[in-house]
Amino acid sequence: MISELSFTEENYLKAIFHLSSEGTETVNTNSLAESMSTTPASVNDMVKRLAQKKLIGYQKYKGATLLPKGKKVALTIIRKHRLWEVFLVEKLEFKWDEVHEIAEQLEHIKSPTLIKKLDKFLGFPTMDPHGDPIPDEDGVMKASIRASISDVNINSRGIVVAVNNDDTLLLQHLDSIGIKLGSRIHVIDRMEFDGSVSVTIDDGKKQFISKPVAENLMITITDTK
């Protein structure tokens, strides 16, 4: 079925998934047009086409909802995208802020055998370089329990597992202050004035992190002394 879809159709299904809650909520055409950088008229044409292929449910003036077949396609595309990101970072030594656009191209490769071999070659990773979960072959995506360092208690300790925003400048900033996936963070203090957070990184370097960065930096809690 996936081989019958164009790149644009696949991108629409992926966008609907990301804009909804796990593909279950209705996404209005204006939100979809903004996400796809196109016009509402173009979106209307596309969602009608996807509805004819029984990949989405569509109601005029309400929007689009992924049907089971469409959700499976979306999760397959997301799986390929995130596996390619792991490959680019771990094997080709790209930085985590460099891989998204390349993976956007590679995610449309059709070969299931290639993706199976890629998954095995990488050691069956469960997270991409930004800490997002990778769906398995059956489309199951395990939710990770995590919180931003803006929300955790003072003296909490945790491991960086995700960055909510893959903005290049944010990722480059995190690189410059020595924070990456797997870094151990100890939240020392939070400033009431501006919401900035004082942390130590890997039990060593002390760093002040602005509120916008803190809100996007996700950790799993390991200790809350």
PECOR-V791228 format. One record per backbone hydrogen bond with DSSP energy under -0.5 kcal/mol. NH is the residue of the N-H (numbers start at 1). CO is the residue of the C=O. E is the energy in kcal/mol with one decimal. If there is no record, write none. Layout:
NH:CO:E  NH:CO:E
This chain:
4:1:-1.3  5:2:-1.8  10:6:-2.3  11:7:-2.4  12:8:-2.1  13:9:-2.1  14:10:-2.3  15:11:-2.4  16:12:-2.6  17:13:-2.0  18:14:-2.4  19:15:-2.4  20:16:-1.4  22:20:-1.1  23:17:-0.8  24:21:-1.7  27:64:-2.9  28:26:-0.5  32:28:-1.9  33:29:-2.7  34:30:-2.1  35:31:-2.3  36:32:-2.3  37:33:-0.6  37:34:-0.7  38:33:-2.4  43:39:-2.1  44:40:-2.6  45:41:-1.9  46:42:-2.1  47:43:-3.0  48:44:-1.8  49:45:-1.7  50:46:-2.6  51:47:-2.2  52:48:-2.0  53:49:-1.3  54:51:-1.5  55:50:-2.5  56:50:-0.8  57:65:-3.6  59:63:-2.2  62:59:-2.2  63:59:-2.6  64:27:-2.6  65:57:-2.5  66:23:-0.6  67:55:-2.3  71:67:-2.8  72:68:-2.0  73:69:-1.9  74:70:-2.5  75:71:-2.5  76:72:-1.9  77:73:-2.3  78:74:-2.4  79:75:-2.5  80:76:-2.3  81:77:-2.6  82:78:-2.5  83:79:-2.2  84:80:-2.5  85:81:-1.8  86:82:-1.9  87:83:-2.3  88:84:-2.6  89:85:-2.1  90:86:-3.1  91:87:-2.2  92:87:-1.2  93:89:-0.5  94:88:-2.7  98:95:-2.3  103:99:-2.7  104:100:-1.9  105:101:-0.9  105:102:-0.8  106:102:-2.1  107:103:-2.2  108:105:-1.1  109:106:-1.8  115:111:-1.6  116:112:-2.3  117:113:-2.4  118:114:-2.6  119:115:-2.6  120:116:-2.2  121:117:-2.8  122:118:-2.0  123:120:-1.4  124:119:-3.0  128:132:-2.6  131:128:-2.2  134:126:-2.3  135:133:-0.6  136:140:-2.4  139:136:-2.2  141:139:-0.5  142:140:-0.6  146:144:-0.7  147:219:-2.3  149:214:-0.9  149:217:-1.8  150:214:-0.9  151:148:-1.6  152:148:-1.1  155:187:-3.0  156:153:-1.7  157:223:-3.4  158:185:-2.5  159:220:-1.9  160:183:-2.7  161:218:-2.3  162:218:-1.4  163:130:-1.9  164:216:-2.6  171:167:-2.3  172:168:-2.6  173:169:-2.1  174:170:-2.4  175:171:-2.1  176:172:-2.0  177:173:-1.4  178:175:-1.2  179:174:-2.8  182:160:-2.6  183:180:-2.3  185:158:-3.3  185:183:-0.5  186:200:-2.1  187:156:-2.8  187:185:-0.5  188:186:-0.8  188:198:-2.7  189:198:-1.6  191:196:-2.9  195:191:-2.1  197:209:-3.0  198:189:-2.9  199:197:-0.5  199:207:-2.8  200:186:-1.8  201:205:-2.7  202:184:-3.7  202:200:-0.5  204:201:-1.2  205:201:-0.8  207:199:-3.0  209:197:-3.3  214:210:-2.8  215:211:-2.5  216:212:-0.8  216:213:-0.8  217:213:-0.9  217:214:-0.5  218:162:-2.6  218:216:-0.7  219:147:-2.8  220:159:-2.0  222:157:-3.3  223:157:-1.8  225:155:-0.6
